[in-house]
Amino acid sequence: MFFDEFSRRSFLTRSGTLLGTAALAGSPFPRSALFAADPQTANSPYPICVFVKFLQSLAFDELADVIAGMQVSGIEATVRNGGQILPADVEEQLPKLVEALQKRNLEVTILTSNVSRVDQPFTEKVLKTAAALGIKQYRMDYYKYDLGKPVLQQLKNLKPVVKELAALNRELGIQGIYQNHAGATLVGAGIWDMQQLLEEIPKEEIGLAYDIRHAAIEGGTTWETTWNLAQPHLASVFVKDARWNGRTIQDGALGMKEGVAVPKFFKMLRESEFRGPISLHVEYLPKDPPPVQIAAIRENLATLRLLLSEKLSKSRPGFQEVF
């Protein structure tokens, strides 16, 4: 059970937050409001998982209960510094998380890590533990450029680092995935550089996690080109939305007016051969407690299912037209 009656009332009294439009402070927190299956979120051809960055304060069983009501394949778990599980504790704690999820027919679909090279302190411990538990993908940490030095030479220097990690992945039977993330110093922000790093590496060892939010923010209209470039290496898709507010970036709900995760992307996704994991990221409420995060995840999941099924709701205010 997510919260017993006492802890539920205590939590709501402390938080005084809203779940959707319902005032929660001092009122019941019905299980059905959180966990009832939404018919719009079922029957996807893709394994959909939920990034649990802002639910990692929950105990494993509580988290598993929450996710079980969302009709997804599992979670993108955080096994990293500041995560739900610390790398040093992975051998003890990750099996417990996996067990809690398996009891609800869920899995760790993707494990988010600090791993970016073989010679880090916890690389082998984290990857061996994950592989032994049947986890198929882990998200790598980011490589960074020193903009005071030539970029191409830095890419050349990174190639043996990436190849060595790919070899370890092959040995253990686990796939690393590298997410494109917007940022001037982040390798992979423009996709072309990761394509160069991965051109001689089998996708089964290291692939790309294509993030439409970061691709469109970083590349503007060229996300269609980078989507094409990513195809031979595509291992997973990350979904979240944002829009430009002047010169600043404003994160928000999937499908919002002027959002960069346009319906055309999901049309191209449906028409592609990709049928791997899709990870939903809801990161625009970073200071809000779990009940608000859960409500936002459910709303974004419903929108994602609509986009993946072409059933775009014209009744949703601000929902974008396909273009």
C-alpha positions in Angstrom: 0.0 0.0 0.0 1.2 3.5 -0.9 0.3 5.3 2.4 -1.6 3.9 5.3 -4.4 6.1 6.6 -2.4 7.8 9.3 0.7 8.6 7.2 -1.6 9.8 4.3 -3.3 12.3 6.5 0.0 13.3 8.1 1.6 13.8 4.7 -1.3 15.8 3.3 -1.5 18.0 6.4 2.2 18.8 6.1 2.2 19.4 2.3 -1.0 21.4 1.9 -0.7 20.9 -1.9 -3.1 20.3 -4.7 -3.6 17.1 -6.7 -5.0 18.4 -10.0 -7.7 20.9 -8.9 -8.7 19.0 -5.7 -7.5 20.5 -2.3 -5.7 17.7 -0.5 -4.7 19.3 2.9 -6.6 17.4 5.6 -8.7 15.4 3.1 -8.7 11.8 2.0 -6.2 10.6 -0.5 -8.2 7.8 -2.2 -6.2 5.0 -3.8 -8.5 5.0 -6.9 -7.5 8.6 -7.6 -3.9 7.6 -8.0 -3.9 4.1 -9.3 -7.1 3.5 -11.3 -6.2 2.4 -14.9 -6.8 5.0 -17.5 -8.1 3.5 -20.7 -6.2 6.0 -22.7 -2.9 4.7 -21.3 -3.2 1.1 -22.3 -2.2 -1.1 -25.2 0.9 0.7 -26.5 3.2 -1.1 -28.8 6.1 0.4 -27.0 7.4 -0.5 -23.5 6.7 2.7 -21.6 8.5 3.5 -18.4 8.4 6.4 -16.0 11.5 8.3 -14.8 11.1 8.4 -11.0 13.6 11.2 -10.2 10.9 13.1 -8.2 9.4 10.0 -6.6 12.6 8.6 -5.2 11.7 9.6 -1.7 9.1 6.8 -1.6 9.9 3.4 -0.2 10.4 0.7 -2.8 6.9 -0.9 -2.1 5.2 2.5 -2.1 6.9 3.4 -5.4 5.9 0.1 -6.9 2.3 0.5 -5.8 2.2 4.0 -7.5 3.6 2.7 -10.8 1.5 -0.4 -10.8 -1.6 1.7 -11.4 -0.2 3.4 -14.5 -0.2 0.4 -16.9 3.5 0.9 -17.9 6.3 -1.6 -18.2 8.3 -0.2 -15.3 10.5 2.6 -14.2 13.7 4.4 -15.1 15.4 4.0 -11.8 18.0 6.3 -10.3 21.1 4.5 -9.1 23.6 7.3 -8.9 24.9 10.0 -6.6 21.8 11.6 -5.1 19.6 8.9 -6.5 17.1 6.5 -4.8 20.0 4.0 -4.6 23.6 5.1 -4.1 26.2 3.3 -6.2 27.9 2.0 -3.1 24.7 0.4 -1.9 23.7 -1.1 -5.3 24.4 -4.8 -4.4 22.1 -4.6 -1.3 19.4 -2.2 -2.5 18.8 -2.8 -6.2 17.6 -6.4 -5.7 15.1 -5.1 -3.2 13.8 -2.5 -5.7 13.6 -5.1 -8.4 11.7 -7.5 -6.1 9.2 -4.9 -5.2 8.5 -4.1 -8.8 8.4 -7.7 -9.9 5.6 -8.4 -7.3 3.5 -5.9 -9.4 4.6 -7.3 -12.8 6.9 -4.3 -13.3 10.6 -4.0 -14.1 13.5 -1.6 -14.0 13.3 -0.8 -17.7 16.3 1.6 -17.6 18.8 2.2 -14.9 20.1 5.8 -14.7 23.7 5.9 -13.5 26.9 7.8 -13.1 28.7 5.4 -15.4 30.7 6.9 -18.2 33.9 4.9 -18.2 35.3 1.6 -17.0 37.8 3.0 -14.5 35.3 4.8 -12.2 35.0 3.4 -8.7 31.6 1.8 -9.0 31.2 1.0 -12.7 31.7 -2.7 -12.5 29.7 -3.1 -9.3 26.7 -1.2 -10.7 26.7 -2.9 -14.1 27.3 -6.4 -12.8 24.5 -6.1 -10.3 22.1 -4.7 -12.9 23.0 -7.3 -15.5 22.6 -10.2 -12.9 19.1 -8.9 -12.1 18.1 -8.9 -15.8 18.1 -5.1 -16.3 18.7 -4.6 -20.0 19.6 -0.9 -20.3 21.4 1.7 -18.3 21.7 5.4 -19.0 25.2 6.6 -19.0 26.5 9.8 -17.5 27.6 12.7 -19.8 30.9 13.5 -21.3 31.8 17.2 -21.4 33.8 19.4 -23.7 36.5 21.8 -22.6 35.5 24.7 -24.9 39.0 26.1 -24.5 40.4 23.1 -26.5 39.6 21.8 -30.0 36.4 19.8 -29.9 37.3 17.2 -32.6 40.5 16.2 -30.8 38.5 15.7 -27.6 36.1 13.4 -29.5 39.1 11.5 -30.8 40.4 11.1 -27.3 36.9 9.8 -26.1 36.7 7.0 -28.7 38.9 4.5 -26.8 37.0 5.4 -23.5 33.7 4.6 -25.2 35.0 1.4 -26.8 36.3 0.1 -23.5 33.0 0.7 -21.9 31.2 -1.0 -24.8 33.4 -4.0 -24.4 32.5 -4.3 -20.7 28.8 -4.0 -21.7 29.2 -6.8 -24.2 30.9 -9.0 -21.6 28.1 -8.4 -19.0 25.2 -8.6 -21.4 23.9 -5.1 -20.8 23.3 -2.1 -23.1 24.5 1.4 -22.3 22.4 4.3 -23.6 23.6 7.8 -24.0 21.0 10.6 -23.9 21.4 13.8 -25.9 21.0 16.7 -23.5 21.0 20.3 -24.3 24.0 22.3 -23.1 27.0 24.0 -24.6 29.6 21.7 -23.0 27.7 18.4 -23.2 28.9 15.9 -25.7 25.9 14.6 -27.7 23.8 17.7 -27.5 23.9 18.0 -31.2 23.7 14.2 -31.9 26.3 14.4 -34.7 29.2 13.9 -32.2 27.7 10.9 -30.6 27.1 9.4 -34.1 30.9 9.7 -34.6 31.7 8.1 -31.3 29.3 5.2 -31.8 29.9 4.6 -35.5 32.1 1.5 -34.9 30.2 0.3 -31.8 27.2 -2.2 -32.1 24.0 -0.7 -30.9 23.6 -3.7 -28.5 26.6 -2.4 -26.6 25.9 1.3 -26.6 23.0 3.1 -28.2 21.4 6.5 -28.2 18.5 7.6 -26.0 16.9 10.2 -28.3 15.3 13.0 -26.2 13.0 15.1 -28.3 12.9 18.0 -25.8 16.6 18.4 -25.8 17.0 17.8 -29.5 14.5 20.5 -30.4 15.8 23.0 -27.8 19.4 22.5 -28.9 18.8 22.1 -32.6 15.6 24.0 -33.4 14.1 22.7 -36.6 17.0 20.3 -37.2 15.6 17.8 -34.8 14.2 16.0 -37.9 17.7 15.7 -39.3 19.1 14.5 -35.9 16.2 12.0 -35.6 17.3 10.6 -39.0 21.0 10.6 -37.9 20.1 8.7 -34.7 18.2 5.8 -36.3 21.1 3.3 -36.7 22.0 3.8 -33.0 18.5 4.3 -31.5 18.0 2.3 -28.3 15.4 4.3 -26.5 13.3 7.5 -26.7 12.9 10.0 -23.9 9.8 12.2 -23.9 9.2 15.5 -22.2 8.3 19.0 -23.3 9.4 22.6 -23.0 9.0 25.9 -24.8 10.9 29.1 -25.4 9.9 32.1 -23.3 12.0 34.8 -24.8 15.6 33.6 -24.4 14.8 31.3 -21.5 13.5 27.7 -21.6 10.3 26.9 -19.8 9.7 23.2 -19.1 6.1 22.1 -19.0 3.5 19.4 -19.6 3.6 17.3 -22.8 1.4 18.8 -25.5 1.4 22.3 -24.1 0.9 25.3 -26.4 4.2 26.1 -28.3 5.8 23.0 -26.8 8.8 21.7 -28.8 7.7 18.0 -28.5 5.4 18.5 -31.5 2.9 15.8 -32.7 5.0 15.5 -35.9 7.7 13.9 -33.9 5.4 11.2 -32.6 4.1 10.6 -36.2 7.7 10.0 -37.3 8.2 7.8 -34.3 5.2 5.7 -35.1 6.3 5.4 -38.7 9.8 4.3 -37.8 11.0 0.8 -37.1 11.7 1.6 -33.5 9.8 -0.4 -30.9 12.1 0.0 -27.9 11.5 1.6 -24.6 10.0 5.1 -24.2 10.8 6.8 -21.0 8.5 9.6 -19.8 10.2 12.4 -17.9 8.1 14.8 -15.9 10.5 17.4 -14.5 8.7 20.7 -14.4 7.5 20.5 -10.8 10.9 19.9 -9.1 9.8 21.2 -5.6 6.4 19.5 -5.4 5.7 16.4 -3.3 4.8 12.9 -4.5 1.0 13.4 -4.9 1.5 16.3 -7.2 4.2 14.5 -9.2 1.9 11.4 -9.5 -1.0 13.5 -10.9 1.4 15.2 -13.4 2.8 11.8 -14.5 -0.7 10.4 -15.1 -1.7 13.4 -17.1 1.4 13.3 -19.2 1.0 9.6 -19.7 -2.5 10.1 -21.0 -1.2 12.7 -23.5 1.7 10.5 -24.5 -0.7 7.6 -25.3 -2.8 9.9 -27.4 0.2 11.1 -29.4 1.4 7.5 -29.9 -2.1 6.4 -31.0 -2.8 9.4 -33.3 -5.9 10.2 -31.2 -5.1 13.9 -30.7 -7.7 15.5 -28.5 -9.0 18.7 -30.0 -10.8 19.5 -26.8 -7.6 20.0 -24.8 -6.8 23.7 -24.5 -3.6 24.6 -26.2 -3.1 21.1 -27.7 -1.1 21.3 -30.9 -2.2 20.4 -34.3 -0.1 18.0 -36.4 2.1 20.0 -38.8 
